[in-house]
Amino acid sequence: MEKQKYYVQMGSGEISRVKYHNNDEFVIYATEQEIVQLREAFDEANASGIRSFFRAHIPAVPYHNDAANDEYDSDMARAFKLVHDLGDEKTKAHIQKMGILNTYL
């Protein structure tokens, strides 16, 4: 399969083949299957984020004891790893500079 250029916005989980406004936080080159894997990582992070949101309204459960927060961090780290692996040189350098790959993976 041929790789296509995509623009990725990590905060919103946007993956687009069209550059539009600020959706070009990262540039990657990926096959359709690799995009499916990245979409799954974003979807899992979103689901964990929703569970964490509901937990946040229960003051008896501290943040550091919340499995949903740990899942969210892990899912986002997985997404960052995929973006890093598929990214252009600027994307790879930026993610390496962030240090997220060493922290969560």
Summary of the structure (lengths in Angstrom):
residues: 105
radius of gyration: 14.9
end to end distance: 27.9
largest distance: 50.6
contacts: 288
relative contact order: 0.16
helix: 59%
strand: 14%
